[in-house]
């Protein structure tokens, strides 16, 4: 009888502890956002560098709204996501009779997320055409390998491809710092904690199997 009580106590402790571990592994992350706006005036300064002294003044008929979202913290070996949203809104009145830069150039946004000590997918440069009106989105998966507080950088460039042919011109729009806090459970990473939690619940249930069988039989 004493052995049965001890077994049940151990099973209950295992179940409760393992459930607490599983709650830790599934607790939702918090996110933070940063918004950056590039005004019509700022974009036209970039356009003016493309053809200095040209016969026509190149202007952007829009402003750019950029939003960067990323996790405030992640568990070690957990996969999180970083999102970059870019919204463009054309306003023909901003041209004021000048030449729309889209008539002379095809443009694309090129981004790169650098995160030392963190796995990033996709790695390297990623680009998408910049629409004259609309929105585009870039997504990355990140996974920290160590319990540190790594700091990364998101680079955003604007590429100008001449419609008449010629070399591509590359301009930096922004370089935003991305800070991440990595946590673990008493030195245990995310994957190991999930395995321990599941195994602990299974063992705890097995130690209580006689009680469960008896309860089922009574219900029948």
Beta strands, then each sheet from edge to edge (+ up, - down):
strand 1: 31-38
strand 2: 58-59
strand 3: 62-71
strand 4: 73-75
strand 5: 79-90
strand 6: 99-100
strand 7: 105-114
strand 8: 118-121
strand 9: 125-129
strand 10: 134-144
strand 11: 151-162
strand 12: 169-179
strand 13: 181-183
sheet 1: 1+ 3- 5+ 10- 8+
sheet 2: 2+ 6+
sheet 3: 4+ 13+
sheet 4: 9+ 7- 11+ 12-
end
